[in-house]
Amino acid sequence: MNIKSLTAHKKIIEAKGGMKVPVVFHVSDDLMPGEETIQELVDIASDEHVFHHIAALSDVHSKKGRKNPTGTAVATKRYILPQTMDTAPNCGMRLIKTPFGGDDLDEKQVDKLFSELIKVIPTTTYMGSRVSYDTVMDVCRRGSRAILDRFGIVSNETDFTFKNGNFFDEIPTEKDIFNSIPKTFLRIAQLRLGILGAAGNHFLDLMKVSDISDNDLAEKFGIKKGQYLFLMHTGSGMFGQYASYFYTPKIKEHRSQKIVLELGRRSFLKKNNPIHEQLRHEIPIWKNKKEYYPIDSESELGRMYITAHRASANHGFANRAILTNNLQKAINKVLGKDISLPLVYDMPHGHVGEEEHYGEKVWLHRNGATRANGPQRMKGTKFYEETGEPIFIPSSMATPFYFGVGTDENESTFFSASHGTGKSKEKRGETPQNRAELIEKMKKNKVKLFNARSRQIIDQDSSHYKNVEEVIEGMVENKIIKVVAKMQPVAVLMA
Protein backbone atom coordinates (compact mmCIF):
# COMPACT_ATOMS: atom_id res chain seq x y z
CA MET A 1 0.00 0.00 0.00
CA ASN A 2 1.23 3.49 -0.82
CA ILE A 3 0.76 5.07 2.61
CA LYS A 4 1.74 8.73 2.80
CA SER A 5 2.59 10.43 6.10
CA LEU A 6 0.89 13.81 6.60
CA THR A 7 2.15 14.37 10.16
CA ALA A 8 3.70 12.22 12.88
CA HIS A 9 0.20 11.05 13.83
CA LYS A 10 -1.71 11.16 10.54
CA LYS A 11 -1.38 9.18 7.31
CA ILE A 12 -3.37 8.68 4.13
CA ILE A 13 -3.93 6.15 1.36
CA GLU A 14 -5.09 8.20 -1.60
CA ALA A 15 -8.04 6.96 -3.65
CA LYS A 16 -6.53 4.92 -6.49
CA GLY A 17 -7.61 1.95 -8.55
CA GLY A 18 -11.04 0.84 -7.36
CA MET A 19 -11.06 3.10 -4.30
CA LYS A 20 -13.81 5.74 -4.30
CA VAL A 21 -12.41 7.72 -1.35
CA PRO A 22 -9.10 7.88 0.55
CA VAL A 23 -8.41 6.24 3.91
CA VAL A 24 -7.10 8.61 6.58
CA PHE A 25 -5.25 7.06 9.55
CA HIS A 26 -5.08 9.12 12.75
CA VAL A 27 -2.11 7.19 14.15
CA SER A 28 1.66 7.19 14.51
CA ASP A 29 3.93 4.67 12.77
CA ASP A 30 3.97 2.47 15.88
CA LEU A 31 0.16 2.38 16.09
CA MET A 32 -0.50 1.50 12.44
CA PRO A 33 -2.59 -1.67 12.03
CA GLY A 34 -1.48 -4.80 10.17
CA GLU A 35 -1.93 -5.59 6.49
CA GLU A 36 -5.24 -7.44 6.97
CA THR A 37 -6.81 -4.38 8.62
CA ILE A 38 -5.43 -2.02 5.99
CA GLN A 39 -6.86 -4.19 3.20
CA GLU A 40 -10.28 -4.19 4.90
CA LEU A 41 -10.16 -0.37 5.02
CA VAL A 42 -9.27 -0.22 1.33
CA ASP A 43 -12.20 -2.55 0.61
CA ILE A 44 -14.72 -0.31 2.36
CA ALA A 45 -13.15 2.74 0.68
CA SER A 46 -13.91 1.01 -2.64
CA ASP A 47 -17.64 0.82 -1.95
CA GLU A 48 -19.70 3.03 -4.27
CA HIS A 49 -21.79 4.45 -1.41
CA VAL A 50 -19.04 5.83 0.86
CA PHE A 51 -18.53 9.59 1.22
CA HIS A 52 -15.43 11.82 1.36
CA HIS A 53 -13.00 9.47 3.17
CA ILE A 54 -12.74 6.58 5.63
CA ALA A 55 -11.53 7.67 9.07
CA ALA A 56 -9.37 5.12 10.90
CA LEU A 57 -8.77 5.95 14.56
CA SER A 58 -5.94 5.03 16.92
CA ASP A 59 -7.56 1.78 18.09
CA VAL A 60 -8.31 0.50 14.57
CA HIS A 61 -8.00 -3.29 14.32
CA SER A 62 -9.63 -6.27 12.59
CA LYS A 63 -12.14 -8.49 14.34
CA LYS A 64 -12.82 -12.10 13.51
CA GLY A 65 -15.97 -12.55 11.46
CA ARG A 66 -16.34 -8.81 10.71
CA LYS A 67 -15.84 -7.08 7.35
CA ASN A 68 -15.06 -3.61 8.72
CA PRO A 69 -12.39 -2.98 11.36
CA THR A 70 -13.22 -1.67 14.81
CA GLY A 71 -12.17 1.95 15.34
CA THR A 72 -13.62 3.49 12.17
CA ALA A 73 -16.01 6.22 11.10
CA VAL A 74 -17.66 5.63 7.71
CA ALA A 75 -19.97 8.17 6.07
CA THR A 76 -22.42 7.32 3.29
CA LYS A 77 -25.00 9.20 1.22
CA ARG A 78 -28.52 7.82 1.43
CA TYR A 79 -27.50 4.16 1.77
CA ILE A 80 -26.77 2.45 5.09
CA LEU A 81 -24.14 -0.32 5.23
CA PRO A 82 -25.03 -2.58 8.21
CA GLN A 83 -21.95 -4.76 7.66
CA THR A 84 -19.74 -1.86 8.74
CA MET A 85 -21.10 -2.26 12.26
CA ASP A 86 -20.06 -4.66 15.01
CA THR A 87 -22.43 -6.90 17.03
CA ALA A 88 -25.00 -5.10 19.20
CA PRO A 89 -25.80 -1.40 18.66
CA ASN A 90 -25.07 0.96 21.55
CA CYS A 91 -22.26 -0.90 23.11
CA GLY A 92 -21.04 1.99 25.17
CA MET A 93 -19.57 3.38 28.36
CA ARG A 94 -20.67 5.60 31.20
CA LEU A 95 -18.50 7.44 33.70
CA ILE A 96 -20.07 7.62 37.16
CA LYS A 97 -18.98 9.95 39.95
CA THR A 98 -18.82 8.97 43.61
CA PRO A 99 -18.52 11.25 46.66
CA PHE A 100 -15.47 9.29 47.82
CA GLY A 101 -11.90 10.53 47.63
CA GLY A 102 -8.54 10.31 49.32
CA ASP A 103 -8.62 7.57 51.95
CA ASP A 104 -12.41 7.16 52.04
CA LEU A 105 -12.16 3.62 50.68
CA ASP A 106 -9.65 1.18 52.14
CA GLU A 107 -8.64 -2.20 50.73
CA LYS A 108 -11.05 -4.13 52.93
CA GLN A 109 -14.01 -1.96 51.88
CA VAL A 110 -13.14 -2.38 48.20
CA ASP A 111 -12.96 -6.17 48.63
CA LYS A 112 -16.30 -6.25 50.42
CA LEU A 113 -17.95 -3.98 47.86
CA PHE A 114 -16.79 -5.95 44.83
CA SER A 115 -17.77 -9.24 46.47
CA GLU A 116 -21.30 -7.82 46.51
CA LEU A 117 -21.03 -6.39 43.00
CA ILE A 118 -20.22 -9.83 41.60
CA LYS A 119 -23.76 -10.82 42.66
CA VAL A 120 -25.66 -7.75 41.42
CA ILE A 121 -23.60 -6.89 38.31
CA PRO A 122 -23.73 -10.31 36.60
CA THR A 123 -21.49 -11.09 33.63
CA THR A 124 -22.63 -14.53 32.49
CA THR A 125 -26.23 -15.39 33.21
CA TYR A 126 -29.33 -16.34 31.23
CA MET A 127 -31.60 -14.04 33.19
CA GLY A 128 -30.98 -10.52 34.44
CA SER A 129 -33.59 -8.10 35.78
CA ARG A 130 -36.71 -9.66 34.29
CA VAL A 131 -39.19 -7.11 32.94
CA SER A 132 -42.62 -7.27 31.36
CA TYR A 133 -43.25 -7.35 27.63
CA ASP A 134 -44.82 -3.89 27.93
CA THR A 135 -41.64 -2.59 29.55
CA VAL A 136 -39.50 -3.97 26.71
CA MET A 137 -41.75 -2.19 24.25
CA ASP A 138 -41.59 1.03 26.28
CA VAL A 139 -37.78 0.89 26.36
CA CYS A 140 -37.73 0.35 22.59
CA ARG A 141 -39.78 3.52 22.15
CA ARG A 142 -38.53 5.80 24.97
CA GLY A 143 -35.10 4.52 25.93
CA SER A 144 -33.65 4.80 29.43
CA ARG A 145 -36.45 7.07 30.72
CA ALA A 146 -38.83 4.11 30.35
CA ILE A 147 -36.72 1.86 32.59
CA LEU A 148 -36.18 4.61 35.16
CA ASP A 149 -39.95 5.06 35.37
CA ARG A 150 -40.57 1.31 35.48
CA PHE A 151 -38.21 0.75 38.45
CA GLY A 152 -39.10 4.01 40.19
CA ILE A 153 -35.51 5.24 39.97
CA VAL A 154 -35.29 8.93 40.80
CA SER A 155 -32.51 10.20 38.54
CA ASN A 156 -31.71 12.99 36.12
CA GLU A 157 -29.25 10.77 34.25
CA THR A 158 -30.97 11.30 30.90
CA ASP A 159 -29.65 14.90 31.01
CA PHE A 160 -26.15 13.41 30.96
CA THR A 161 -26.77 10.73 28.33
CA PHE A 162 -26.16 10.80 24.59
CA LYS A 163 -29.39 11.99 22.89
CA ASN A 164 -30.99 12.03 26.35
CA GLY A 165 -31.05 8.25 26.40
CA ASN A 166 -33.30 7.76 23.36
CA PHE A 167 -32.12 7.29 19.79
CA PHE A 168 -35.53 8.28 18.41
CA ASP A 169 -36.20 11.96 17.78
CA GLU A 170 -39.88 11.14 17.42
CA ILE A 171 -41.28 8.30 19.54
CA PRO A 172 -42.38 5.45 17.25
CA THR A 173 -45.65 3.58 17.63
CA GLU A 174 -45.82 0.02 18.90
CA LYS A 175 -46.86 -0.97 15.39
CA ASP A 176 -43.59 0.50 14.06
CA ILE A 177 -41.66 -1.77 16.45
CA PHE A 178 -43.73 -4.86 15.60
CA ASN A 179 -43.18 -4.18 11.88
CA SER A 180 -39.40 -4.07 12.35
CA ILE A 181 -38.42 -6.60 15.04
CA PRO A 182 -39.57 -10.24 15.44
CA LYS A 183 -41.54 -10.87 18.63
CA THR A 184 -39.12 -13.72 19.41
CA PHE A 185 -36.38 -11.15 19.95
CA LEU A 186 -38.63 -8.93 22.08
CA ARG A 187 -39.35 -11.92 24.33
CA ILE A 188 -35.60 -12.51 24.74
CA ALA A 189 -35.22 -8.85 25.73
CA GLN A 190 -37.48 -9.44 28.74
CA LEU A 191 -34.70 -11.50 30.35
CA ARG A 192 -31.57 -9.67 29.23
CA LEU A 193 -31.50 -6.32 31.01
CA GLY A 194 -29.23 -5.75 34.02
CA ILE A 195 -26.38 -7.91 32.68
CA LEU A 196 -22.84 -6.62 32.22
CA GLY A 197 -22.11 -9.40 29.75
CA ALA A 198 -19.17 -11.59 28.86
CA ALA A 199 -18.48 -10.24 25.36
CA GLY A 200 -14.92 -9.10 24.83
CA ASN A 201 -13.88 -6.60 27.46
CA HIS A 202 -17.13 -5.53 29.11
CA PHE A 203 -16.24 -4.33 32.59
CA LEU A 204 -16.97 -2.26 35.67
CA ASP A 205 -13.85 -0.44 36.88
CA LEU A 206 -13.26 1.57 40.04
CA MET A 207 -10.90 4.42 39.11
CA LYS A 208 -9.08 7.07 41.11
CA VAL A 209 -8.16 10.46 39.64
CA SER A 210 -4.36 10.74 39.66
CA ASP A 211 -3.89 13.92 37.65
CA ILE A 212 -5.91 16.93 36.49
CA SER A 213 -4.81 18.43 33.16
CA ASP A 214 -7.42 21.18 32.87
CA ASN A 215 -8.62 22.55 36.21
CA ASP A 216 -11.40 24.68 34.70
CA LEU A 217 -12.94 21.79 32.78
CA ALA A 218 -12.50 19.38 35.68
CA GLU A 219 -14.35 21.82 37.94
CA LYS A 220 -17.20 22.08 35.43
CA PHE A 221 -17.53 18.27 35.48
CA GLY A 222 -17.22 18.08 39.27
CA ILE A 223 -14.06 15.97 39.13
CA LYS A 224 -11.24 16.36 41.68
CA LYS A 225 -7.82 14.83 42.17
CA GLY A 226 -8.05 11.76 44.40
CA GLN A 227 -11.74 11.22 43.64
CA TYR A 228 -13.11 7.74 42.96
CA LEU A 229 -15.22 7.15 39.84
CA PHE A 230 -16.69 4.07 38.16
CA LEU A 231 -16.32 3.36 34.45
CA MET A 232 -18.87 0.91 33.02
CA HIS A 233 -18.65 -0.76 29.61
CA THR A 234 -21.56 -2.81 28.27
CA GLY A 235 -24.29 -2.72 25.62
CA SER A 236 -27.69 -3.86 24.38
CA GLY A 237 -26.74 -7.52 24.66
CA MET A 238 -28.39 -10.40 22.87
CA PHE A 239 -31.46 -8.40 21.97
CA GLY A 240 -29.35 -5.80 20.21
CA GLN A 241 -27.36 -8.48 18.42
CA TYR A 242 -30.40 -10.30 17.08
CA ALA A 243 -32.23 -7.14 16.01
CA SER A 244 -29.08 -5.97 14.22
CA TYR A 245 -28.06 -9.28 12.62
CA PHE A 246 -31.59 -9.77 11.32
CA TYR A 247 -30.71 -7.15 8.68
CA THR A 248 -27.00 -7.94 8.36
CA PRO A 249 -25.31 -10.56 6.14
CA LYS A 250 -22.89 -11.75 8.81
CA ILE A 251 -19.90 -13.78 7.64
CA LYS A 252 -19.98 -16.20 10.58
CA GLU A 253 -22.51 -16.91 13.31
CA HIS A 254 -22.45 -18.96 16.49
CA ARG A 255 -24.76 -21.96 16.42
CA SER A 256 -27.09 -20.39 18.99
CA GLN A 257 -27.27 -17.20 16.90
CA LYS A 258 -28.20 -19.17 13.80
CA ILE A 259 -31.01 -20.94 15.64
CA VAL A 260 -32.52 -17.81 17.17
CA LEU A 261 -32.20 -15.81 13.96
CA GLU A 262 -33.88 -18.58 12.00
CA LEU A 263 -36.73 -18.70 14.53
CA GLY A 264 -37.09 -14.94 14.15
CA ARG A 265 -37.17 -15.13 10.37
CA ARG A 266 -39.72 -17.95 10.27
CA SER A 267 -42.07 -16.18 12.67
CA PHE A 268 -41.67 -12.72 11.12
CA LEU A 269 -41.09 -12.91 7.37
CA LYS A 270 -44.30 -13.33 5.37
CA LYS A 271 -44.25 -14.82 1.86
CA ASN A 272 -46.83 -12.40 0.50
CA ASN A 273 -44.80 -9.35 1.58
CA PRO A 274 -42.32 -8.17 -1.11
CA ILE A 275 -40.04 -6.43 1.41
CA HIS A 276 -39.90 -9.57 3.54
CA GLU A 277 -39.14 -11.65 0.45
CA GLN A 278 -36.37 -9.22 -0.45
CA LEU A 279 -34.82 -9.59 3.00
CA ARG A 280 -35.22 -13.39 3.00
CA HIS A 281 -33.37 -13.79 -0.31
CA GLU A 282 -30.76 -11.01 -0.09
CA ILE A 283 -29.22 -11.79 3.30
CA PRO A 284 -27.86 -15.26 2.30
CA ILE A 285 -26.66 -13.98 -1.10
CA TRP A 286 -24.68 -11.06 0.33
CA LYS A 287 -22.93 -13.11 3.04
CA ASN A 288 -20.21 -14.23 0.66
CA LYS A 289 -19.90 -11.11 -1.46
CA LYS A 290 -16.86 -8.88 -1.19
CA GLU A 291 -19.06 -5.81 -1.58
CA TYR A 292 -21.06 -4.38 1.30
CA TYR A 293 -24.82 -4.95 1.57
CA PRO A 294 -26.54 -1.57 0.98
CA ILE A 295 -29.92 -0.61 2.42
CA ASP A 296 -31.65 2.43 0.93
CA SER A 297 -32.52 4.60 3.95
CA GLU A 298 -35.51 6.05 2.08
CA SER A 299 -37.03 2.64 1.31
CA GLU A 300 -39.44 0.66 3.48
CA LEU A 301 -36.63 -1.78 4.26
CA GLY A 302 -34.46 1.17 5.27
CA ARG A 303 -37.10 2.47 7.65
CA MET A 304 -37.43 -1.02 9.16
CA TYR A 305 -33.68 -1.26 9.68
CA ILE A 306 -33.43 2.19 11.27
CA THR A 307 -36.32 1.42 13.62
CA ALA A 308 -34.82 -1.93 14.65
CA HIS A 309 -31.39 -0.35 15.12
CA ARG A 310 -32.64 2.50 17.29
CA ALA A 311 -35.17 0.48 19.29
CA SER A 312 -32.65 -2.22 20.23
CA ALA A 313 -29.93 0.38 20.85
CA ASN A 314 -32.20 1.98 23.44
CA HIS A 315 -31.79 -1.18 25.51
CA GLY A 316 -28.10 -0.32 25.89
CA PHE A 317 -29.06 2.85 27.76
CA ALA A 318 -31.64 0.95 29.82
CA ASN A 319 -29.14 -1.80 30.63
CA ARG A 320 -26.58 0.66 31.97
CA ALA A 321 -29.29 2.49 33.94
CA ILE A 322 -30.32 -0.72 35.75
CA LEU A 323 -26.71 -1.70 36.43
CA THR A 324 -25.98 1.76 37.85
CA ASN A 325 -28.99 1.45 40.14
CA ASN A 326 -27.72 -1.96 41.30
CA LEU A 327 -24.29 -0.44 41.86
CA GLN A 328 -25.75 2.31 44.03
CA LYS A 329 -27.76 -0.19 46.11
CA ALA A 330 -24.64 -2.32 46.64
CA ILE A 331 -22.65 0.68 47.88
CA ASN A 332 -25.44 1.68 50.23
CA LYS A 333 -25.66 -1.88 51.56
CA VAL A 334 -21.95 -2.55 51.99
CA LEU A 335 -20.76 0.86 53.15
CA GLY A 336 -23.93 1.83 54.98
CA LYS A 337 -24.11 5.17 53.23
CA ASP A 338 -27.06 6.59 51.31
CA ILE A 339 -25.26 8.19 48.37
CA SER A 340 -26.05 9.31 44.85
CA LEU A 341 -23.98 8.39 41.79
CA PRO A 342 -24.28 11.24 39.27
CA LEU A 343 -23.26 10.62 35.67
CA VAL A 344 -20.50 12.47 33.91
CA TYR A 345 -21.79 11.06 30.60
CA ASP A 346 -23.13 7.94 28.90
CA MET A 347 -21.76 7.52 25.39
CA PRO A 348 -22.29 4.77 22.77
CA HIS A 349 -19.43 3.64 20.54
CA GLY A 350 -21.43 1.62 18.05
CA HIS A 351 -24.32 3.24 16.20
CA VAL A 352 -25.53 4.67 12.88
CA GLY A 353 -27.05 8.14 12.71
CA GLU A 354 -27.72 11.11 10.45
CA GLU A 355 -25.27 14.00 10.77
CA GLU A 356 -23.92 16.86 8.70
CA HIS A 357 -20.30 16.75 7.55
CA TYR A 358 -18.46 18.68 4.87
CA GLY A 359 -21.68 20.51 4.06
CA GLU A 360 -23.61 17.30 3.34
CA LYS A 361 -26.21 15.31 5.27
CA VAL A 362 -24.83 11.79 5.64
CA TRP A 363 -25.30 8.53 7.49
CA LEU A 364 -22.37 8.22 9.90
CA HIS A 365 -21.43 4.66 10.90
CA ARG A 366 -19.27 4.68 14.03
CA ASN A 367 -17.87 1.22 14.73
CA GLY A 368 -15.89 1.11 17.95
CA ALA A 369 -15.81 4.91 17.83
CA THR A 370 -17.58 7.60 19.84
CA ARG A 371 -18.97 10.91 18.72
CA ALA A 372 -16.56 13.65 19.79
CA ASN A 373 -18.24 16.98 19.15
CA GLY A 374 -16.60 20.21 20.21
CA PRO A 375 -18.46 23.05 21.96
CA GLN A 376 -19.83 24.46 18.67
CA ARG A 377 -21.51 21.19 17.68
CA MET A 378 -22.80 20.73 21.23
CA LYS A 379 -24.63 24.05 21.22
CA GLY A 380 -28.14 23.70 22.55
CA THR A 381 -27.25 20.86 24.92
CA LYS A 382 -27.86 21.49 28.58
CA PHE A 383 -24.40 20.84 29.99
CA TYR A 384 -21.80 20.41 27.25
CA GLU A 385 -21.90 23.48 25.02
CA GLU A 386 -19.19 25.11 27.15
CA THR A 387 -16.99 22.04 27.50
CA GLY A 388 -17.41 19.91 24.39
CA GLU A 389 -18.58 16.31 24.42
CA PRO A 390 -17.00 13.97 27.00
CA ILE A 391 -14.61 11.31 25.64
CA PHE A 392 -13.47 8.15 27.43
CA ILE A 393 -10.15 6.47 26.55
CA PRO A 394 -9.59 3.32 28.63
CA SER A 395 -6.90 0.78 27.88
CA SER A 396 -6.15 -2.52 29.59
CA MET A 397 -7.27 -3.50 33.08
CA ALA A 398 -4.03 -2.27 34.67
CA THR A 399 -3.22 0.88 32.72
CA PRO A 400 -4.41 4.49 33.07
CA PHE A 401 -7.75 5.77 31.81
CA TYR A 402 -7.97 9.22 30.21
CA PHE A 403 -11.00 11.48 30.29
CA GLY A 404 -11.28 14.40 27.87
CA VAL A 405 -13.59 16.43 25.67
CA GLY A 406 -14.06 16.91 21.93
CA THR A 407 -12.79 19.93 20.00
CA ASP A 408 -14.15 22.04 17.16
CA GLU A 409 -11.17 21.15 14.89
CA ASN A 410 -11.80 17.46 14.34
CA GLU A 411 -13.65 17.21 11.01
CA SER A 412 -11.01 14.75 9.76
CA THR A 413 -12.55 12.00 11.93
CA PHE A 414 -16.13 13.18 11.28
CA PHE A 415 -15.93 14.45 14.87
CA SER A 416 -15.22 10.99 16.25
CA ALA A 417 -12.79 9.51 18.77
CA SER A 418 -11.51 6.03 19.47
CA HIS A 419 -13.22 4.18 22.32
CA GLY A 420 -9.94 2.99 23.81
CA THR A 421 -6.36 2.26 22.91
CA GLY A 422 -7.16 -0.97 21.05
CA LYS A 423 -5.19 -4.18 20.66
CA SER A 424 -1.59 -3.92 19.47
CA LYS A 425 -0.15 -5.83 16.50
CA GLU A 426 2.51 -7.39 18.68
CA LYS A 427 2.57 -8.23 22.37
CA ARG A 428 4.25 -5.66 24.61
CA GLY A 429 6.27 -6.69 27.65
CA GLU A 430 5.58 -9.54 30.05
CA THR A 431 2.59 -11.66 28.95
CA PRO A 432 0.76 -13.85 31.51
CA GLN A 433 0.13 -17.39 30.30
CA ASN A 434 -2.79 -18.17 32.61
CA ARG A 435 -5.26 -16.60 35.02
CA ALA A 436 -3.01 -17.09 38.08
CA GLU A 437 -0.13 -15.23 36.40
CA LEU A 438 -2.52 -12.47 35.32
CA ILE A 439 -3.82 -11.97 38.86
CA GLU A 440 -0.27 -11.89 40.20
CA LYS A 441 0.71 -9.27 37.61
CA MET A 442 -2.36 -7.21 38.51
CA LYS A 443 -1.37 -7.34 42.19
CA LYS A 444 2.06 -5.97 41.33
CA ASN A 445 0.30 -3.09 39.58
CA LYS A 446 -1.90 -2.60 42.67
CA VAL A 447 -5.11 -3.40 40.80
CA LYS A 448 -7.63 -5.87 42.19
CA LEU A 449 -9.31 -8.23 39.68
CA PHE A 450 -12.70 -9.72 40.54
CA ASN A 451 -14.67 -12.56 38.95
CA ALA A 452 -12.46 -13.02 35.84
CA ARG A 453 -13.65 -16.57 35.08
CA SER A 454 -13.60 -16.27 31.30
CA ARG A 455 -11.02 -18.25 29.33
CA GLN A 456 -10.29 -15.08 27.37
CA ILE A 457 -9.48 -12.99 30.45
CA ILE A 458 -5.71 -13.10 29.87
CA ASP A 459 -6.28 -11.41 26.51
CA GLN A 460 -7.24 -8.29 28.48
CA ASP A 461 -3.74 -7.99 29.94
CA SER A 462 -1.79 -4.79 29.20
CA SER A 463 0.70 -6.67 26.98
CA HIS A 464 -2.05 -7.04 24.33
CA TYR A 465 -2.87 -3.32 24.18
CA LYS A 466 -1.38 -0.27 22.49
CA ASN A 467 0.59 2.29 24.50
CA VAL A 468 -2.03 4.59 26.03
CA GLU A 469 0.35 7.55 26.32
CA GLU A 470 1.20 7.38 22.61
CA VAL A 471 -2.49 7.11 21.76
CA ILE A 472 -3.33 10.22 23.80
CA GLU A 473 -0.37 12.12 22.32
CA GLY A 474 -1.71 11.47 18.82
CA MET A 475 -5.29 12.36 19.75
CA VAL A 476 -4.13 15.67 21.18
CA GLU A 477 -1.93 16.46 18.15
CA ASN A 478 -4.81 15.63 15.79
CA LYS A 479 -7.09 17.88 17.89
CA ILE A 480 -9.48 15.03 18.56
CA ILE A 481 -9.36 15.44 22.31
CA LYS A 482 -8.56 17.95 25.01
CA VAL A 483 -7.42 16.01 28.08
CA VAL A 484 -9.22 16.79 31.34
CA ALA A 485 -8.03 14.12 33.75
CA LYS A 486 -6.03 10.93 34.11
CA MET A 487 -7.23 8.07 36.30
CA GLN A 488 -5.66 4.90 37.65
CA PRO A 489 -7.57 1.61 37.99
CA VAL A 490 -8.12 0.38 41.53
CA ALA A 491 -10.43 -2.60 41.07
CA VAL A 492 -11.90 -4.35 38.02
CA LEU A 493 -14.98 -6.56 37.64
CA MET A 494 -14.94 -8.58 34.41
CA ALA A 495 -16.26 -11.88 33.07
C-alpha positions, 0 to 999 in steps of 0.5 A: 500500500502506498501510505503517505505520512501527513504528520507524525500522527496522521497518514493517508492512502489516496483513492486509487484503482477501485477506491472511491475515497481515501483512507485517513489514519489518525495514528503514529507509525507504531500504532499502524494496524497490520496488512489485513486491517489495511486491506479491509479499510481499502475494501470499504473505501472502494464501496460506491456508497461511501462519502469523502474518506474513511476515518481510521482511529488510533484503536483500529483493528480487525475483528474475527468474522467482521468485514469492517475494522473496529475503530472506524467512522464511515460516512455514506450518502442515502444508503446504510451499510449494516456490515460496517457495524459490530455486534450489538448497537449501543455498546457503550460506556458511562462514567459515574462519579462517587462522593469518595476521595482520598482515603475514604475507601480502604482495601477491605471496603473495596474487597467487600464492595466488589464481592457484593457487585459480583452478585448484582452486576452479573457477567454470564447469566441467562436471566438478568432483571426480568421485565414485562413485555410492555416494559420492553416495548416502552424501552424500545420507544422511549429509551432509558427514561422508560426503565427509570420510570418502570423501576421508580428510579429517581434520577436525572441521568438522561440529562447526561446521556447521549441523545438524552437516552433515546435514539428516536427523535420522534417516539415510534408507535408500537406498530412500528416496532412490531413491523421491524423486530420479530416478537421472538427477539422482544421476548428474549429482551425481557430477560436480558437487562441488568447484565454486564455481559461476557463479550470481549472486554465488558467491565466495571472499573473503580478508578481514582483520579491521579492527575488533572490536566485542565482545572477549569474543565475538571471543575465544570464536570465536578471531578477532583484529584483523588476522587473515585469514579466508576467506568462501566462498559456494556451494551444492548446484549443479545437483543441488540445483536439479534435485532441488528443481525436480522438485517445484516449478512454476517460472515460467521454466526455462532450456532445459537445465533443461527437458531434464534435468527432462523426462529425470528425469520420464520415467525416474522417474514411473510411470503406475500410481503415483497419487502420480507421476500427481499430480506429473505433472499438477499441476506444469504446472497450477500454473506459471501460477497466482497461488496457491502450490503446496501440498504436504501434509507428512504425505502421501506426496508431502510425504515425497518432497519433504522427502527430496529437499530434505534429500538434495540440500541435503546436497551443499551441505555436501559441496561446501563441504567439498571446496572448503575442502580444496582451499583448504588444499592450495593454501595449503600448496603456494603458501606452503609451510606445513602449516596447518589452516583451522578453521571458524567456522561453515557456515550455509545461507541457503536451506532448509525445516525444522520449528521452533517459533515463537509456541508452534506447530510450523511449517514455516519457509521461509528464502529468502535468509535464515539462521537466527539463533538466540540463546543460548537456542535454541542450548542443547545445541549444542557451541559456540554456546550461550554466544554465539548462532548465527554470522551473516554479512553480506557486501555487494559485493566491495569493501565491508566484511563484518560477522560477528555472532551471533543474539539471544534477542529476534528472534522477529519474523523467526522468528529469521532474519537476512538473508544480505547487504545485498542489491541496492538499488532505485537505483544508488549512486555511480560505476557501472563500465560494463565489466570493465576499469572494475570492476577499476580501481575495485577497485584504488582500493579496494585489493581484488584481483579474480581470474577475473571472466570472467562477463558479469554481474560488473559487477553485483556492484559496490558501486553495485548494493548497499544501504548495509552500515552502514545495514543493520547499524544496522537489524539491531542496532536490531531485535535481530537481530544482535550485532556481533562483528567487521568485516572488509575484503575483500583479494582476491576470486575470482568467476566 
